[in-house]
Amino acid sequence: MFNKSFTFLEDKTRWLYQKDLIKNWFNFLSWTTLTAIVFAMADKSESSFLLGFGIVSAILVFFYAWHTLFESVREHIGKTLVWH
């Protein structure tokens, strides 16, 4: 039982690694964390520059996550998926 579970997880992890989804997940987490830190710094210092930087960063993180999710769904469903 343990061996089958390990093999299953290893196969799924290999697939995620081959599709760069693991790298994308950790990139998303790190940029989200850094954006939160920038917003906290902007709140404490009342800096307009940091607030603007945080807003731009949040927009970029959102679209990075959107693109990664779109690519992941397309890989799962296949190339037949057409978005209009």
Phi, psi and omega in degrees: 000313180297320181295319178293321178295317180297316180296318178299311180296322179294319178296316180292321179293322178298317180297316178299319180294317180296328180270005181063020181284331176294315178299318179296321179298313181288329173297316179299314180297317182292317179291326176295317179296315179296322177295319177297321178295319178297318178296321178295318178295320179295323179292317182290320184267351183056039182270124177292324180297313179295324177297315177297318178298319179294320179295315178298317179297319179296321178295316179296319178297318179301312182288330174296316178294319179300313181296317179296317178296316179301314179296321179295315179296319179297322177293321181287317185276326179115176183284354181283347180289124180240126179255120179247000000 
